[in-house]
Amino acid sequence: MPAHWTTIPPPSPEEEAALKASTAGVAVGKAKKAKAKKASVPEDPDTTELEDFIAAAKDAEWEKVWEILERHPGYVNMRPPYRRYAAIHQACFHGEADVVRKFVEEWKADPLLKTKDSETPEDVAQENGNDEVVTYLQEKQSEEPESDEDEEDDEPPLKMMRGGACELDPEELMEKANEAIEHAKWQQWDEMLAIFESYPGCQNMRPEYRRFAAIHQAAFAGDAKILKKMVDCGANPGLLTRDKETPLQIAEAEGNSEAAAFLESLEVSAESAALIQEAHKVIDAAKEGKWDKTFELLEACKHPDQVVNCRPSVRQYGVLHQAAFHGDIEVLRRLLEDFKANVKLLTKDGQSALQIAQNGSQEAAAKYLEACVPSIQLEDDFVKYPEQAFVKVEDKALLKRFQTLLDKSHKSSCNFTRDRNWASGVFENMTPVPTGYELVGAVRNENAALWRIYQVSKEVTRLDCAKPLKEVPFKKWTPLTMEAGKGLDWSDFDICEDANEWILFHASIPEALSAICRTGFTMAKLGSGGTTGGGGLYGDGTYFADSITKADEYARRKVEKGEFAGCRVAAICRVLGGRHFYMDKDVMEKDKPKFAKRVLEGHYNSTVGDRLKVKNTFREYVAYDAAATYMEYLIYYRRKGVPAKHE
């Protein structure tokens, strides 16, 4: 991540401990580790709260830890095989001597219990400089009688019975579950079912780094027959994903009606029934447009992220569909951003919220929802990304550079195109062009998932551009936004000239730009930078400009609330031009599809449409791959020299 980003969280305590352990090595002459005693407290076969117990210890929520131990005293010496630490190790990591003492003396925790990498509680405390804990554990160890020479060094396997009785080693079982999930991910059902048959119990296990278990993969694929076979062999249809979604919710979100119907036909648990009842109340409030009540009900729910994405089978619409029907952008924004509504959730008859808005002629809502539909997969089984965040730009030098960018990229003459007639949100013939633009402020978009995808794409593009191709030679191109002669120096942005990395403008309504910052550009239908009829001039893609005057034509709605209320918004984006197709001629309607085809089937990465040369208006830049773009800054500005209604 860029060094100047401020919202990336520091490593977790476990990650820090792992780093220390890996760099410290094995000290010369280190005393041989004490042998772990057999746990004196029997393990609890009911593991329903074990994960919550370990997580509470990790977060140092000791009251919650004691509360769970009251119900499950056997958890005290249990460590799931995929976890590095048990609860006592977490206490030693935090340096909580009183807590460690309570674990050992009141709850009979084993002071020699091993971590996943065979360290004792004392080792953990020592590595983290927690001397008081170390002293206590050493004293406790000296009180214990010497163990027999013949005593086994390895701790016994945990017998955590999930999804049915299991006599296998739990680590092996988790590995088999992981293998089955991988087969399910690629719809290799026979291989998955064979694992379930050979290793009963693994069908309901999910490694913590995985988003889905096997049954969720089947629901995602929409295979009702496989789901039935899985349930018959003991798979739990109420099992939750890492994001607390049920298989039914996954099937509904993907529009897999047959799979959803099967899952819905199964017996509903009391918890699921309660969730459905909550969803009915929220949907009723949304149907009547009572948004304050809608949000009040959601905030009162124990799991609002599940309720907001629950559409009971008797309902035509879910909450998000009702908001799309009403066309309220602020409500849509809150549902998606604050309550994590699923933009892909379908109605009973298979329509998305976007389609509902389009069918109801809710144009602004449709534009916003279109921007919310990601074309890049941001989920990763093995990487958990921090949340996207906006950071206000306080650097005066950078803000001054942004103002210079507005001044130098403004075109003061020959600057009217027909899209200007819509620049204030409604059509007005010969809408005046601003005489300039005044910067009010800016925010930086810190989105680790999208940034990683963009950086990988940049390296791929750079390597591709280095290949000698006679038919499509690589040529560097400098847009107006990057001309150093105009005082626009981006050398501190680590720009990759060998991939034709460009700094360009993109504008839209504020809510849509915020959504793109979260999910990336949607490449399904983004030729709208070109005007009316038949899509964009250079085919379907994402359109950018190197002039604020051109980009401003699409900033058709002002910010309504907050610090920048009353401002227009444009984005400063990084775009990988790579091998660009240069077009300095008029384009016929029949030629539009060819531009994207040159990228999809040929060696080009982008199009540069030089309308400045053809019509003396503006250049347009088109990218056809969402991974080749990153929206880095949102700049808030006011139009100058126009009537108030057009500011």
C-alpha positions in Angstrom: 0.0 0.0 0.0 1.2 3.6 -0.6 3.2 4.9 2.4 1.0 8.0 2.8 -2.2 6.0 3.3 -3.5 6.3 6.9 -6.4 3.8 7.2 -4.7 0.5 6.8 -4.9 -1.1 10.3 -1.7 -2.3 12.0 -1.0 -6.1 12.2 -3.2 -8.0 14.7 -1.7 -9.2 17.9 -1.4 -12.7 16.5 0.3 -11.4 13.3 2.7 -9.4 15.4 3.5 -12.4 17.6 4.0 -14.6 14.5 6.4 -12.0 13.1 8.4 -11.9 16.3 8.5 -15.7 16.5 9.7 -15.9 12.9 12.4 -13.3 13.2 13.7 -14.3 16.6 14.7 -17.8 15.6 15.6 -20.4 18.1 17.9 -19.0 20.8 21.1 -20.8 21.3 21.1 -22.9 24.5 17.4 -22.3 25.0 16.0 -24.6 27.6 14.1 -27.6 26.4 10.4 -26.8 26.5 8.4 -28.3 29.3 6.1 -31.1 28.5 2.5 -30.4 28.3 0.3 -32.0 30.9 -2.8 -33.9 30.0 -5.8 -31.6 30.5 -7.6 -32.3 33.7 -10.8 -30.7 32.5 -12.8 -32.8 30.0 -13.3 -31.2 26.6 -16.8 -30.1 25.8 -18.3 -31.9 22.7 -20.7 -29.0 22.1 -18.5 -26.5 20.2 -21.2 -24.1 19.2 -19.7 -21.2 21.2 -16.0 -22.2 21.0 -15.2 -19.8 18.3 -16.9 -16.9 20.2 -14.9 -17.9 23.3 -11.5 -17.8 21.5 -12.5 -14.5 19.7 -13.4 -12.9 23.0 -10.1 -13.9 24.5 -8.3 -12.5 21.4 -10.1 -9.2 21.9 -9.4 -9.2 25.7 -13.2 -9.3 26.5 -12.7 -11.2 29.7 -16.2 -10.8 31.1 -17.5 -12.5 27.9 -14.9 -15.2 28.3 -16.0 -16.0 31.9 -19.6 -15.9 30.9 -19.0 -18.6 28.2 -16.9 -20.7 30.5 -19.8 -20.8 33.0 -21.7 -22.6 30.3 -18.8 -24.6 28.8 -16.0 -25.1 31.3 -14.5 -27.7 29.0 -13.5 -24.9 26.6 -10.7 -23.8 28.9 -8.1 -26.1 27.3 -9.5 -26.4 23.8 -7.9 -24.9 20.8 -9.4 -25.4 17.3 -6.8 -26.9 15.0 -6.8 -23.9 12.7 -6.3 -21.4 15.6 -2.7 -20.6 16.7 -3.7 -19.7 20.3 -6.1 -21.1 22.9 -7.6 -18.7 25.4 -4.8 -18.9 27.9 -2.2 -18.0 25.2 -4.3 -14.9 24.4 -4.2 -13.8 28.0 -0.4 -14.3 28.0 -0.1 -12.3 24.8 -2.0 -9.4 26.4 0.1 -9.6 29.6 -3.0 -10.1 31.8 -1.4 -11.7 34.9 -4.7 -11.7 36.9 -6.5 -13.2 34.0 -3.9 -16.0 33.6 -4.1 -16.7 37.3 -7.9 -17.0 37.1 -7.6 -19.3 34.1 -5.2 -21.6 35.9 -6.4 -21.5 39.5 -10.2 -21.2 39.1 -10.8 -22.8 35.7 -8.0 -25.4 35.8 -6.4 -24.2 32.6 -3.2 -26.2 31.7 -0.2 -23.8 32.1 1.8 -26.0 29.7 -0.9 -26.1 26.9 0.8 -25.9 23.5 0.0 -23.4 20.7 -0.3 -24.5 17.2 3.4 -24.0 16.7 4.2 -25.9 20.0 4.8 -22.9 22.3 3.7 -22.9 26.0 1.9 -20.0 27.6 5.2 -19.0 29.2 6.8 -18.8 25.8 4.1 -16.5 24.5 4.4 -14.2 27.5 8.2 -14.1 27.2 8.1 -13.3 23.5 5.9 -10.3 24.2 7.8 -9.0 27.2 5.1 -9.7 29.8 7.4 -10.4 32.7 4.7 -10.6 35.4 3.0 -13.4 33.6 6.3 -15.2 33.0 7.1 -15.0 36.7 3.7 -16.4 37.7 3.9 -19.3 35.3 7.4 -20.2 36.3 6.4 -20.3 40.0 3.3 -22.4 39.0 5.5 -24.8 37.1 7.9 -25.2 40.1 4.9 -26.2 42.3 4.0 -29.1 39.9 5.6 -32.6 40.4 8.1 -33.7 37.8 6.5 -35.6 34.9 7.6 -39.1 34.2 10.4 -39.6 31.6 8.1 -41.8 29.6 5.2 -39.3 29.4 4.2 -38.5 25.8 5.3 -35.0 24.7 2.4 -34.5 22.3 -1.0 -33.2 23.5 -4.0 -35.4 22.6 -6.1 -34.6 19.6 -9.1 -32.4 20.2 -12.4 -34.3 19.7 -14.5 -31.4 18.4 -17.6 -33.1 17.0 -19.0 -31.1 14.2 -21.7 -32.3 11.8 -21.8 -35.7 13.4 -19.5 -38.0 15.3 -15.9 -38.1 14.2 -13.0 -40.1 15.5 -10.5 -38.5 13.1 -7.8 -36.0 14.0 -9.5 -32.6 13.8 -6.6 -31.0 11.9 -6.8 -33.8 9.3 -10.6 -33.3 9.2 -10.2 -29.5 8.6 -7.7 -30.2 5.8 -10.2 -32.5 4.2 -13.0 -29.9 4.6 -10.7 -27.4 2.9 -10.1 -29.9 0.0 -13.8 -30.5 -0.3 -14.6 -26.8 -0.4 -12.0 -26.4 -3.2 -13.7 -29.1 -5.2 -17.1 -27.5 -4.6 -15.7 -24.1 -5.7 -14.9 -25.7 -9.1 -18.2 -27.7 -9.2 -16.3 -31.0 -8.9 -19.2 -32.6 -7.1 -18.2 -36.2 -7.3 -14.8 -35.5 -5.7 -16.5 -33.4 -3.0 -19.1 -36.1 -2.1 -16.4 -38.8 -2.0 -14.5 -36.8 0.6 -17.7 -36.4 2.7 -18.3 -40.2 2.5 -14.7 -41.0 3.6 -14.5 -38.2 6.2 -17.9 -37.8 7.8 -18.0 -34.6 9.8 -16.0 -32.4 7.5 -19.1 -31.3 5.5 -19.9 -28.6 8.1 -16.4 -27.3 8.7 -15.1 -24.1 7.2 -11.5 -22.8 7.7 -11.7 -19.3 9.1 -9.9 -17.8 6.1 -12.6 -19.3 3.8 -15.6 -17.2 3.0 -17.7 -20.2 2.0 -18.1 -23.8 3.2 -19.0 -26.4 0.6 -22.8 -26.0 1.0 -22.4 -22.3 0.2 -20.5 -23.1 -2.9 -23.3 -25.4 -4.1 -25.9 -22.6 -3.3 -23.7 -20.1 -5.3 -23.6 -22.6 -8.2 -27.4 -23.1 -7.9 -27.3 -26.9 -8.1 -30.4 -28.0 -6.2 -29.7 -31.7 -6.8 -26.3 -31.4 -5.3 -27.7 -29.4 -2.4 -30.1 -32.2 -1.7 -27.4 -34.8 -1.7 -25.3 -32.7 0.7 -28.2 -32.2 3.1 -28.9 -36.0 3.0 -25.3 -36.7 4.0 -25.5 -34.3 6.9 -24.6 -30.8 5.6 -26.2 -28.1 7.6 -28.5 -25.8 5.5 -28.3 -23.2 8.3 -24.5 -23.0 8.2 -23.2 -19.4 8.0 -20.5 -18.0 5.8 -17.7 -15.9 7.1 -20.0 -12.9 6.5 -22.9 -14.5 8.4 -24.9 -15.5 5.3 -27.0 -18.6 5.0 -26.9 -20.9 1.9 -30.4 -19.6 1.1 -29.3 -16.0 1.1 -26.4 -17.0 -1.2 -28.7 -18.7 -3.6 -31.2 -15.8 -3.6 -28.5 -13.2 -4.1 -27.3 -15.1 -7.2 -30.8 -15.5 -8.6 -30.6 -19.3 -8.3 -34.4 -19.9 -7.8 -34.4 -23.7 -7.9 -31.7 -23.9 -5.3 -33.4 -21.2 -3.2 -36.7 -23.1 -3.4 -35.2 -26.3 -2.2 -33.4 -24.6 0.7 -36.5 -22.7 1.6 -38.5 -26.0 1.8 -36.3 -27.3 4.6 -37.3 -26.9 8.2 -36.6 -23.4 9.4 -34.8 -23.0 12.7 -36.2 -20.7 15.4 -33.4 -18.2 14.8 -34.2 -18.1 11.0 -37.9 -17.7 11.7 -37.2 -14.7 14.0 -35.0 -13.2 11.3 -37.7 -13.5 8.7 -40.2 -11.8 11.0 -37.8 -8.9 11.5 -37.4 -8.7 7.7 -41.2 -8.5 7.2 -41.4 -5.5 9.6 -38.5 -3.7 7.9 -39.9 -4.3 4.4 -43.4 -3.1 5.4 -41.8 0.2 6.6 -39.8 0.5 3.4 -42.8 -0.2 1.3 -44.6 2.8 2.8 -41.5 5.0 2.4 -41.1 5.4 6.1 -37.3 5.5 6.1 -36.7 6.7 9.6 -38.7 3.8 10.9 -36.9 1.5 8.4 -33.5 2.4 9.8 -34.7 2.4 13.4 -35.9 -1.2 12.9 -32.7 -2.2 11.3 -30.6 -0.7 14.0 -32.6 -2.6 16.6 -31.9 -6.0 14.9 -29.3 -8.3 16.3 -28.0 -9.0 12.8 -29.1 -6.0 10.6 -26.7 -7.2 7.8 -28.7 -10.4 7.5 -32.2 -8.8 7.9 -31.5 -6.2 5.2 -30.7 -9.0 2.7 -33.6 -11.3 3.7 -36.5 -11.4 1.3 -39.1 -13.8 2.6 -40.5 -16.1 -0.1 -44.0 -14.6 0.0 -42.5 -11.1 -0.7 -42.0 -9.7 -4.2 -39.5 -7.1 -3.0 -36.8 -6.9 -0.4 -35.8 -3.7 1.4 -33.3 -2.5 -1.3 -35.9 -3.1 -4.0 -38.4 -0.9 -2.2 -35.8 1.9 -1.9 -35.0 1.5 -5.7 -38.7 1.7 -6.5 -39.0 5.0 -4.5 -35.8 6.3 -6.1 -34.3 7.7 -3.0 -30.5 7.8 -3.5 -29.7 8.7 0.2 -31.7 5.7 1.4 -30.0 3.5 -1.1 -26.7 4.8 0.0 -27.3 4.1 3.7 -28.7 0.6 2.9 -25.6 -0.3 0.9 -22.9 1.5 2.8 -24.1 1.4 6.4 -26.1 -1.9 6.4 -24.2 -3.8 3.7 -27.2 -4.5 1.6 -26.5 -6.9 -1.3 -26.9 -4.9 -4.6 -27.3 -8.2 -6.5 -30.3 -9.5 -4.4 -33.2 -10.4 -6.7 -36.9 -9.9 -6.4 -39.3 -12.8 -6.5 -39.5 -12.6 -10.3 -35.7 -12.3 -10.7 -35.1 -8.5 -11.0 -32.3 -6.6 -9.4 -32.7 -3.2 -7.6 -31.0 -1.6 -10.6 -33.7 -3.0 -12.9 -36.4 -1.8 -10.6 -35.0 1.7 -10.7 -34.7 1.6 -14.5 -38.2 0.3 -15.0 -39.5 3.1 -12.8 -37.6 5.8 -14.6 -35.7 6.6 -11.5 -32.7 7.8 -13.5 -30.5 9.1 -10.6 -31.1 6.0 -8.5 -30.3 3.8 -11.6 -27.0 5.6 -12.2 -26.1 5.2 -8.6 -27.0 1.5 -8.5 -25.2 0.8 -11.7 -22.0 2.2 -10.1 -22.6 -0.1 -7.1 -22.5 -3.3 -9.1 -18.9 -4.5 -9.0 -17.3 -6.1 -12.1 -14.2 -7.0 -10.0 -14.2 -9.9 -7.5 -13.1 -8.3 -4.2 -13.6 -11.5 -2.1 -10.5 -13.6 -1.5 -10.5 -16.8 0.5 -7.0 -16.2 1.7 -6.8 -12.4 2.1 -9.1 -10.3 4.3 -8.9 -6.7 3.2 -9.5 -3.7 5.4 -12.6 -1.6 4.8 -12.4 1.1 2.1 -12.2 4.6 3.6 -12.1 8.2 2.5 -9.3 10.4 4.0 -9.6 14.2 3.7 -6.6 15.8 2.0 -4.9 18.2 4.3 -1.7 18.6 2.4 -1.7 22.2 1.1 0.8 21.5 -1.6 -1.3 18.7 -3.0 -4.5 20.9 -2.8 -2.6 23.6 -4.7 -1.6 21.1 -7.4 -5.3 20.1 -7.7 -6.3 23.7 -8.2 -3.5 24.1 -10.8 -4.9 20.9 -12.5 -8.3 22.5 -12.7 -6.9 25.8 -14.1 -4.5 24.2 -16.7 -7.0 21.6 -17.9 -9.8 24.1 -18.4 -10.6 24.8 -22.0 -11.7 28.5 -22.4 -12.9 28.4 -26.0 -14.4 25.9 -28.5 -15.6 24.1 -25.3 -19.3 23.4 -25.9 -20.5 19.9 -26.8 -24.1 18.7 -26.7 -23.6 16.9 -23.4 -23.2 20.3 -21.8 -27.0 20.7 -22.2 -27.4 18.2 -19.4 -24.6 19.4 -17.1 -27.0 20.7 -14.4 -29.1 17.6 -14.2 -32.0 18.6 -16.6 -31.9 19.4 -20.3 -31.4 23.1 -21.1 -30.4 24.1 -24.6 -27.1 26.0 -24.7 -26.3 25.6 -21.1 -23.4 28.0 -20.4 -19.9 26.6 -20.0 -18.1 27.8 -16.8 -15.2 30.2 -17.1 -13.3 28.3 -14.5 -13.4 26.0 -11.5 -12.7 26.7 -7.8 -11.4 23.8 -5.7 -13.1 23.5 -2.3 -11.5 20.3 -1.0 -10.5 16.7 -1.8 -10.6 13.2 -0.2 -8.3 10.3 -1.0 -9.8 6.8 -1.6 -8.0 4.2 0.3 -9.3 0.8 -1.0 -6.7 -1.9 -0.4 -8.5 -4.6 -2.4 -8.9 -2.4 -5.5 -5.4 -1.0 -5.2 -3.9 -4.5 -5.1 -5.9 -5.5 -8.2 -4.8 -2.4 -10.0 -1.1 -2.9 -9.1 -1.1 -6.4 -10.4 -2.8 -5.2 -13.6 -0.1 -2.5 -14.0 2.7 -5.0 -13.8 1.0 -7.3 -16.3 0.4 -4.3 -18.6 4.1 -3.1 -18.2 5.4 -6.6 -19.1 3.1 -6.9 -22.1 4.1 -3.4 -23.4 7.8 -4.5 -23.3 7.2 -7.2 -25.8 8.1 -6.2 -29.4 5.0 -6.4 -31.5 5.4 -5.0 -35.0 1.7 -4.8 -35.7 0.9 -2.9 -32.5 4.1 -1.1 -31.4 4.0 0.5 -27.9 4.0 4.3 -28.0 4.0 6.6 -25.0 1.2 9.1 -24.7 1.0 12.1 -22.4 -2.5 13.5 -21.7 -3.1 17.2 -20.9 -3.4 16.4 -17.2 0.2 15.3 -17.1 2.0 17.9 -19.2 4.9 19.0 -17.1 5.2 22.2 -19.2 1.9 23.3 -17.7 3.2 22.8 -14.2 1.5 19.4 -13.8 4.3 17.2 -12.3 3.2 13.8 -10.9 6.7 12.3 -10.3 5.8 11.7 -6.7 2.9 9.5 -7.7 5.2 6.7 -8.9 3.7 6.8 -12.4 4.7 3.9 -14.7 5.4 5.4 -18.1 6.2 2.0 -19.5 2.6 1.0 -19.0 1.2 4.4 -20.2 -0.2 5.1 -16.7 -2.3 8.2 -17.0 -3.9 10.7 -14.5 -7.4 11.5 -15.9 -10.8 12.9 -14.8 -14.1 11.0 -14.5 -17.2 12.7 -13.2 -20.8 11.6 -12.3 -23.3 12.2 -9.5 -21.6 12.2 -6.0 -23.2 9.0 -4.8 -22.1 7.1 -7.9 -18.5 8.3 -7.5 -18.5 7.1 -3.9 -19.8 3.8 -5.0 -17.1 3.3 -7.6 -14.5 4.1 -5.0 -15.9 1.1 -3.0 -16.5 -1.4 -5.8 -14.5 -0.3 -8.8 -15.9 0.6 -12.2 -18.7 -1.4 -13.7 -17.9 -2.5 -17.3 -21.3 -3.8 -18.2 -22.6 -0.5 -19.7 -20.3 2.4 -19.3 -20.4 4.0 -22.7 -22.5 6.8 -21.2 -19.6 9.2 -21.4 -20.5 9.6 -25.1 -24.0 11.0 -25.0 -27.2 9.8 -26.5 -28.4 6.7 -28.4 -26.0 3.8 -29.3 -23.7 4.1 -26.3 -20.3 5.8 -26.2 -18.6 7.1 -29.3 -15.8 4.5 -28.8 -17.9 1.6 -27.7 -18.9 0.3 -24.3 -16.2 1.1 -21.8 -15.2 3.6 -19.0 -14.8 7.1 -20.4 -12.2 9.6 -19.0 -11.1 13.1 -19.9 -7.9 15.1 -19.7 -9.9 18.3 -19.3 -12.0 19.3 -16.3 -14.3 21.2 -18.7 -15.2 17.9 -20.5 -15.5 15.9 -17.3 -17.6 18.6 -15.7 -20.4 17.9 -18.2 -21.2 14.8 -16.2 -21.1 16.3 -12.7 -24.9 16.7 -12.9 -25.8 16.7 -9.3 -24.4 18.6 -6.3 -23.4 17.2 -2.9 -26.4 17.7 -0.6 -25.0 17.2 2.9 -21.8 17.5 4.9 -18.8 19.7 4.6 -18.9 19.9 0.8 -22.6 20.5 0.4 -23.3 22.6 -2.7 -20.2 21.4 -4.5 -19.8 19.4 -7.7 -17.6 16.3 -7.7 -15.0 14.9 -10.1 -12.6 12.0 -9.7 -8.9 12.0 -10.3 -8.2 8.5 -11.6 -5.2 6.3 -12.5 -5.7 4.6 -15.9 -3.5 2.1 -17.6 -3.4 3.1 -21.3 -0.9 0.4 -22.2 -0.9 -0.1 -26.0 -3.5 2.5 -27.0 -5.5 2.7 -30.2 -5.3 6.3 -31.5 -8.4 7.6 -33.3 -8.3 11.0 -35.0 -11.2 10.5 -37.4 -15.0 10.6 -37.2 -16.6 7.4 -36.0 -19.5 5.7 -37.8 -22.1 3.9 -35.7 -21.2 0.5 -37.3 -17.6 1.0 -36.1 -18.3 1.5 -32.4 -18.1 -2.3 -31.4 -14.7 -2.5 -33.0 -13.0 -0.5 -30.3 -13.7 -2.9 -27.5 -13.0 -5.8 -29.9 -9.5 -4.5 -30.4 -8.9 -4.9 -26.7 -10.8 -8.1 -26.1 -9.4 -10.0 -29.1 -6.3 -8.0 -30.0 -3.3 -6.4 -28.4 -4.7 -3.0 -27.5 -5.5 -1.9 -23.9 -7.3 1.4 -24.5 -8.6 4.0 -27.0 -7.5 7.6 -27.3 -10.2 9.5 -29.2 -8.6 12.7 -30.3 -11.7 14.9 -30.8 -9.5 17.9 -30.1 -7.8 17.3 -33.4 -11.0 16.3 -35.3 -13.5 18.9 -33.9 -11.3 21.1 -31.7 -13.2 20.0 -28.6 -11.8 17.4 -26.3 -9.9 14.2 -26.2 -11.7 11.1 -24.7 -9.9 8.1 -23.2 -11.6 4.8 -22.9 -10.6 1.8 -20.8 -12.3 -1.6 -21.2 -11.1 -3.4 -18.2 -12.1 -2.4 -14.6 -8.7 -3.7 -13.3 -6.9 -1.1 -15.4 -8.5 1.8 -13.4 -8.3 3.1 -9.9 -10.3 6.1 -8.6 -7.7 7.7 -6.3 -9.1 11.2 -5.3 -12.5 12.9 -5.3 -12.2 16.6 -5.7 -15.0 19.0 -4.7 -15.3 22.2 -6.6 -17.6 25.1 -7.7 -18.3 26.3 -11.2 -17.4 29.9 -11.9 -18.9 32.4 -14.3 -22.3 30.8 -14.7 -25.8 31.6 -13.3 -26.6 30.3 -9.8 -28.8 27.4 -11.1 -25.8 26.1 -13.1 -23.1 26.5 -10.4 
